[in-house]
Amino acid sequence: MQERIDEAVTELGYLTNHTARTLRGKATQTVGLIIPTLAMPFFGELAVAVENALAKRDYRMLVCNSLGKPEREKEYLDLLLGQHVDGIISSAHNENVCDYSTLDLPVVSIDRNLHPSIPIVRCDNYDGARQATQLLLDRGARRPALLTSRMGPHNLREKGYRHVLEQAGIEPLVMTVSFNTPQRVLTETIRRELDAHPEVDSVFATDDLRAATAYEWALQHGFEIPDDFKVIGFDGTFAMRQAMPWLSTVIQPINQMAQHAVELLVEQVDCLDLQRDQFPADIIELPIKLYRGRTV
């Protein structure tokens, strides 16, 4: 009987729901979450929010820290498959590590384009960057730099920054420090980049830790903030707003992002008769909130 069930599932390409999976002995009520690192406030708070949203649906969560390493992400994918998780939520920052669409279980992405068939939940990165950059210009900045972890067409925060500067007739200046850079090296690299560009009078950083580093650099160089130098970040986690309430930032709706990601995943898990390519490749984009601190 088991062989006949397996043959039917394979032939029809069904995504089995909890009832069917229980009959096959594979329902675990467990979901894997892949993130770069819990050490960053955004991912730490995201993990808590996802866990809370899953708990409301009687799911447990396995957290995997890829540490920005592609090989580690692959290892964790194999581990989660071996644990027979019911689905995976991924916010990994390694692109083209593997084809997530080939995994034989539901997958939802938070903030990253894993595959056209995989749903994405994210904040409106483009609008957040646009508002942040425009705020710098409105407050008198003339040479704002972008401090980011990657360049390219997938970086919507870079795209928003570039759009505003293009409209203002200002040449963009993008400082890229890889996401995988160890914290001590990252801090030193950011300082060197800023030292090399004395014309920069403001920074839009695509995360708050980079913004904090730029802020500290400006203070060490004797700048008055925000009169001489302006800084705005991105993420707006509770931890960062408690530690640096004066830091201007773009606040991501972390709890709502987690809730939507869990809802999308559970919809796939509970669906008995649809193949993955029959699911709409949803892109849920949630509005941001601009927090005007005392650094712009």
N, C-alpha and C positions, 0 to 999 in steps of 0.2 A: 504493500500500500504506500509506504513512504517513497519508494522509487517512482511510483506512478504520480504522486503529488509533485515530486521534484521535476519529473519530465514535463508535466503540465505547466508548472511555473516557468520553466526554461523556455518551452515552446511558445507560450503566450506572452512572456515578458512582463508578467505582472509584478507590481510592487505590493507585497503582502501587508495586510493590516495586522493590528495586534492580535485579533482572534486567530487569524490564520497562522501567524507566527507562533502563537502559543501552541497550536495543534502540532506544529513542526518542532516544538521545543526550542525555539530560538528567540522568543520575546524576552528581553532583559530589562525593559523599562530604564535603559541607560543610554545617555547621549554623550558623545565625545565633543569636547571644545578644544580647538587648536588655536593658540594665541602665541605671539612672539615671546612675551615675558610678563610675568606677574609683577616684575619690579617697576614697570611703568604704571603710573597712577591710572591712566585710561584703561589699560587692559585688566588691571586689578579690579576696578569698579565694574567693568563690563562683565568679568567672570562672575562676580557676586550677583549682578542683575540677571544674567542668564540662569544661574543656579536657582535663584528665587522664582523666576518664571517657570522653570522646569518643575520645581517642587510643587507648584500649584497644580500641576498636571500629573503628579505622582511619578515623576521621572527623577533619576539620579544623574549625576554628571561626573565624567572623568576629564580632568584638566590636563592638557599637554602643552608644555612650554617648549616651543621650537628653538628659542634663543636666536632666531633669525638664521638658523642653519638649515639649508635645504635637505641635507642628509638626515638631520634629526627629525624634520617634518615627515620624511618618507618612513622613517622607523616608527614614528607615532601612528601614522596611517595604518601600517601593518599591524601594530599593536591593537588599535581600535577594532580593526576588522577581526582580529583573532579573539577579541573579547565579545564579539557579536553585538556591538552597540546597535541600537535601532536607527541611529542617524548621526550625522556630524555637522556641527556648526564651526566654520573656519573663519578666523580673522588673521590667518597667517600672512606675512608680508613677503614671502618668497614666491615670485611669479614663475610660471612654467615649470614648477617642480614636478608635477604629474598632471595627468588629465583626470580631474576629479569626476568628470562626467562618466568615466568608465567604472567607477565604484558602484557596486551592486547594493546600494543603500541610499536613502535620502541625504542630500547635502544642501545646506544653506550657507551663504557667505555674508559676512559682515564687512562691508567697506571695500572688498576686493573683487575684481572681475576674474572669477575662477574659470568660467565657461559660459557661453551664451545660454545654455539650458539650465544654469544654476541660479536660483533667485538670489538677489542681493538686497540687503538692508543697509542703508547708510544715511548720514545726515547730508544736507545740501552743501557739500564741500565747496562747490563753485561759488554759491552765493555767500557762504561764510567768508571765503577768501576775498571776494569782491567787496563786501562790506568792511572787512578789516583794512584792506589796502586803501579804500576810499576814505576811511576815517583818518588814516595817517596823513593823507593829502589834505583833508579838510582842516586838520590841526596844524598845518604848516610844513609838513615834511616835503622835501624837494628831491631827495635821493634815497628812496626806500629800497632796501634789499630784501630778498626772499631767502629765508633759511629753512632748508627742507632736507629730506632724506633721500629723495630721488627726483630725477627729471624725466619728462616724457609725456606723451599724450594721455596716459591714464591718471596723471596727477591733476585732479580737478582743482586743487587748491592753487597749484602753479598757474593753471589756466585762468582762474579768476583774477589772480594777481596781475598776470600779463595783460589781461583785457583792460583793467583799470588804467594801467600805465600807458598802454597804447592810446587810449582815449585822451590821456593827459599829455601825450607827446613826450613821455619820459622813457629812456632806455632801461629795460629790465636788468637787474643784477641778481643772478641766482647763485647762492652759495649752497653746495650740496655736500652733506656729510652723511655717509651711508648709515642706514638704520641699524646695521649689524655692528657698528663701531662701539667698542667698550666705552663705558661712561668717562673714564679718565682721559682716554685718547680723544673722545668726542669733544670734551670741554676744551682741551688744548687745541684741537683742530679749528673749532669755532673761533677761538680767540685769535689764532693766526689769520684766519680769513678776514676777520674784522680789522685786525692790524694792517692788513694788506690793502684795505679800501678805506682810507681816511675820509673820502668824500661822502660815505654813507652817514646819513643823519637819522635813520630809523630802520627798524627791522620788523618784518612780519614773519614769525616762525610758525611752522606747520605743526608744532606741538609745544606745550607749555614748558617742558624741560629745556628745550632749546631757547625758548624765550627767556627763561630765567638765567641761562648762561649769558645771553646777550645783555641782559639787564645788569648782571654783576660785572661784566666787562666794562660797560659804560660807566658804572660807579667808580671802578678802579682807575679809569682814565680821567676822572674828575668832571665828567659831564653832569649837568643838572638835568634831571628827568622830571617832566617831559620837555622842558624848555630847549635843551641842547640836543637831546636824543630821545627818541620815542620807540616803544616796544609794544607789540601785541602778539599774543600767542593763539593757540588753538587747542581745544579739548574741554577746558573749563571744568575739570573734575572737582569733586567736593574736597579732596585732599589738597589740591593746589590752591583752591580758593581759601582754604583755612590757613595754609602755610604762607601764601602771598596774596592776601586779599586786595592789594593795590595793583596787581598785574591785570592789565586789560587782556581780554581773551574772547574767543568764540566758543560758546558752550554747546557741546554736543548733547542731544537728548538720550543719554545712555540707557536709561530704564526703558524708554519707548522702543529704542532700537533692539534691545534684548527681547522685549515682549513680542515684537513683530517677527523677529528671527525664529523664536520658539514656535509661534503660531504657524508660520510657514512650514517649519520642519514637521510638526505634529500632523498637519494636513497631509503631507506626503506619506508619513508613516501610517496614517489611518486609511489611506486610499488603497483599495484592493485591486481595482481594475484598470488603473492608468499607468502607462509607461511613462518614463521620465520626460520624453519629448512631447508628451501630451499635456504636461503641466505648462502653464504660462510662465515664461521666464521673467517673473516679477522683478521690478526694480522699485523698491519702496524708499523714497527719499524724504526724509523728515526735516522740518525747518530748524534752523539754528537760532541761538539767541546771542546777541552781541553784548558783552559785558564791558562797560566803560569804566575801567579802573583809574588809577592815577599815573599811568605810564604813557598816556597819549594826550 
